[in-house]
Amino acid sequence: MPPAATGGESSANAVAQTVEAQPYLSTMPASDFSWQITLAEKVVAITGANRGIGLGIAEVCLANSAKVVFSLDITEPGEEFKALAQRYPKRFEYVQTNVTDEESVEKSINTIVEKTGRIDGLVANAGMTKHQPALDFQRPELQKLFDLNVFGAYFCANIVARKFIELGIKGSIVMTSSMTSYRPNRAAPSAPYGATKAAVRNMCHTLAMEWSKHGIRVNSISPGFVKTAMTYYVENAPDWNQKMQYYGGMPRLADPRELGGAYVYLLSDAASYTTGIDIPIAGVVGAW
């Protein structure tokens, strides 16, 4: 007969059996968990971070101690990217990626892991918009919007989730949705764009449910008006002030970096029990 278990062994066995029976317990913070909101030692990939919102998110992640941030973008880096990379030597890198191509995404994620040994977070941010009356949209335009905004985000999330599981990492995925996923953008309407962002926001809820057992968290951010190259025309429009009468709050566009704090929180370990939610950062656009 095997020797009787000691009290300590019995307790350990009981805990092990409980964790095995209830695997979600393995996702709980360790006893020595640090509750600081920081990205220290974390490797983060951000799609579409060569400019605009993605670049702003990257800057805030780096300012909050991310070990390395990789921009997965189809275009070559411009001067803004290079300036940020100079401020954070060897911590902001570029990997050419077509997020609508699964092989391209998988190759890029493997490249990151080969260089750093890990990946802790993904921001599925790459996207495009086209503002025009619904009756004027043609199928090829719709296809481009859905390929990049929806399928691109889905491919990236799935490929990164598999890598998290392979490496045993409790990773975080954050997708960039939009306030147009809640309500029409009266200042610059686009029914197809709003539909793609509603798909992204809804997708996060189900992925969060499916992947929570692996310790993977999935959330989204819904920005309102943000000052980027794609929205330059909004506040320059002659009827901008008139359009602002439809909205309450802050009658201005956001600096992309004003979104970054929410991304940092969701990517950090401090958000260990935050999954399946959307955070609106809208200023002038309420979620109603």
N, C-alpha and C positions, 0 to 999 in steps of 0.2 A: 504493500500500500504506500502511496506517496505520503510524505510527511505533512502533518496538518499545517495549514497556512497560519501565519502569525496575524495579529490584528492589523498590522500595517499592510501585509500582503493582501488580506481580505478586502481592505478598503480600496487598494489599488485595483484589484480585480473587479470590484464592484463598479468603480469609476470607468474602467476599460469597457466592461459589458454595457454600461449605460450609454457611453459614447458610441459604441458599435450599434446599439439599438436605436439611438437617436443621433444620427450623424451631424445634425445641425449644431450640436454642442461643440463640435470641433472648430466651428467658425467663431467661437466666443473669444474675446481678448484674453491674452495671457495675464497671469497675476502681476507681472512686471511691466505691463503695458504702459507706454508713454502716451499721455492724453494731449500732448502738444499738437497743434495743427501745423504740420510741417510736411514737406516732401523730401526731407533729408534721406539720402541713400536710395531714392526711388528713381527708376528709369521710366520715362514717360514718352509715348509717341502721340503726336498731334497731327492729324491729317489737315492739309491745307494751311500750314503754319508759316509759309513764306511771306505772307502779308495779311492784312485785315484782321479779323477777329482771331484767327488762329495764331498770328504773330503776337497779338496782345495777350492771349492766354499763355503763350510760351514765356513771355517776359515775366508775367506774374508767377508762373511756376518756378522759373529760375530765381526770382527774387525771394522765393520761399524755399530755397535750398534744394531744389531737385538736383539729383546727381548729374543726370544727362537728359536733355530734351531733344527728341528727334522730330524734325519736320518731314512728314511724308507728303510730298507734293509733286505734281506732274510738271510744273514749270521750274525753270532755273531760279535760284535765289536772286533777289534784287538788292539794292543798296540798304534798305531797311533791315533785311535779314542779316547782311554782312556786318552792319553796325552793331546789332545785338550780339552776334557771334563774337565780335571783338571784345565786347564788354564782359562776356562770359566764356573765356578761352576753354576749348575742349569740352564745353558743356552744352553747346547748341549746335546740332549737326543736321545735315540734309541727306535724305535718301529719296532719290527719284522714284515715285510710285504713281501708278494709275489705279486709283481706288475702285474703279469699275471693273478691274481685271483681277480675278481671284489669285492667279499665279503671281502677278506683280505684288499684291499685298502680302502673300505668304513669303515670297522672297525677301521683301523688306523687313518683315517681322523676324525672319531667321537671321538676317544681317544684323539686326539690333542685338539679338540674343548672342550671336557669335562674338560681337564686339564687347558686350558688357556682362554677359553671363545670365541676364535676366531681363524681364520686362514687367513692370508693376502697374502701369496704367495706360489706357488709350483714351484719347479724345477724338471721337469721330465727328470732325468739324467741317470737312470739305463739303462745299455745296455751291449752288448757283441759283440765281433768280432771274425771272423775266416778268416785267410788269406791263401788262396790256389787257384789254378787254377779253373776256373769256371767248367771245364769238370770233376773235381773231387768231386764236391758237390753232396751229396745225399739229398733226400727230408727231412729226419729227421733233418739234420743240418740246412736246410733252415727254417724248421718249428720253431726251437729254436730261430733263429735270428729274425724272424718276430714276434713271440709271445712276446719276451721281448722288442725289440727295437720299434716296431710299436704298437702292441695291448696294451702292457704295458703302453706306453705313452698316448695312446688314452683313456684307462680306467681311468688313474689317472686324466687326464685333465677333463673328463666328470664328474667324481665324485666330484672333487674339485669345478668345475664351479657350480654344483647344490648346494653345500654347501655355496659358495659365495652368490648366489642368495637368499638362505634361510636366511642367516644372514644379508643380505643387505650390503655386503662388496664389494667394487670395487677392486677386487683382480687382481693379476698378475700371469700369467703362463708363464714360460720360459722352452722351451725344448732344450735338447742338440742334435743338428744335427751333421754334420761333413763336412769338406771340400770335402770328397768323394761324397757328395750330388751334388757337382758342377762338379767334374772332377775325373778321375781315380787316384788312389794312385799308382804311378809307383813303389815306393819302397816296397810296401806290398799290392798287388792287392787283392780285394775281391768284385766281382760283386754283390753278394747278400747283403753284408754289406752296400755298397754304395746305393743300392736300398732301403734298410730300412731307411737310413738316409735322402734320397731324399723324401721318404714318410712323414717322420716327418716334414721336412722343409715345404713341400707343405701343410700338414695338418694344420699347424699354420696359414697360410694365410686365410683359410676358417673359422677356428674356431674364428679367430680375427674378421672377418666380421660378423659372426652369433651372437657373444656374446658382441659386442661393445655396444649394446643397454642396456646391464646390467652394463656397466662400467667395464667389464672384459677385460683385455688386454692379448693378446697371441703373444709371439715372440719366436725366436729361436736363438741359438748361434752355429756357425760352427767352432769348433776347428780344427787346423791342427795337426802336430805331438806334442804329449804331453807325458812327461815322467811319465809313470805309470807301474804297474806290468804287464799290458797287452802289453806294447810296449818296454819292456826292450831290446828285441832282435834287435830292429831297428838300433840304433846307434852302437851296438856291431857287426853288420854284417861286414864282411871283405870288402864288396863293398859299405859301407855307403858313403864314400867320393865321389865315382864314381856316385852313385845315386843322390847325391846332385847337380850334374851338370845340372839336369833337372829343378831345382828350383832356383829362385832368392831369395833375402832377407836374412833372418837369418838362417844360416846352423846349427841349433841346435834344440833340443826338448824343449818344453815349460815346465816350472814348472806349475803344475795345478793351483796354486794361481794366475798366470798371466792372467788367464781367468776371475777371480772373479769380477773385476771391471765392466765388461759388465753385468754380472748377477745382481750385486748390482744396477746398473743404471736401468735396466729393471724392477726390483722388487720394486724400489722406486717410491714414488709419483712424483718425478721430471720427470718421464717418462710418465706422465699422457696422453700425446698425441702421444705416441709411441706404435703402435700395428701393427701386421701383417708383421713385418720385420725379416730379419735374419742378424746377425752381424758375419762376418767371423773374426776369430782371428787365423791367420795362420802362421805368421812369414816367413816360407819358401814356403808356398803353396798359390799361387794366385787363386782368384775365377774366373778362365777363362779356 
